[in-house]
């Protein structure tokens, strides 16, 4: 536990050092700024999009950026000879991103209440954001494994956005009808959209059960069969061994 806490503290220090936390905070302010000009039902439709972007895309970008800066600092090189285990290192990535996403939930929710008097189911939102963030942390790590540099990370990020997130945006905008949308729930961002939307409006129970089960399954499979097994290979490659 002590090593995990140390890793989490180090991660937050890195986020602060490279202004990643500041960039995230600026993004939150921009979301609130946009929300100021939206009223009524349109605002309630916009809020799930804000939390969707923060817990999926921002999570992937942050974990990709921190891994990139770790390579620059040669921090990742010391993992193999330190008492820190692979699991602790990977868990710390997920925990830091969850804490960051929960900060976003509190900040955005407080801002919306103060500006607009808007409330929603905070408990459901918190639970969904935790599940979504953990899953997308591991997706971000997987992307970083295959990226040679930060430019590659951005390219993979854009591909993921276009292939997996763009359909969810079209669903939120009403471009894709509900009949087709139910088949797109197998896309992680759309599953995330469904779970987040449950805090704002009524969502069919089967979608919630499927969503949480699917993200849990996807997270476990990614971690057990991809992220953890390939961690040593990733470290060896970055150290030039």
Secondary structure, DSSP 8 states (H G I E B T S, - for coil): -HHHHHHHHHHHHHHHHTTHHHHHHHHHHHHHHHHHT--HHHHHHHHHHHHHHIIIIIHHHHHHHHHHHHHHHTTGGGGGGSS--HHHHHHHHHHHHHHHHHHHHHHHHHHHHHHH-----HHHHHHHHHHHHHHHHHHHHHHHHH-SSHHHHHHHHHHHIIIIIHHHHHHHTTSS-HHHHGGGGGSHHHHHHHHHHTTTS---HHHHHHHHHHHHHHHHHHIIIIITTTHHHHHHHHHT-
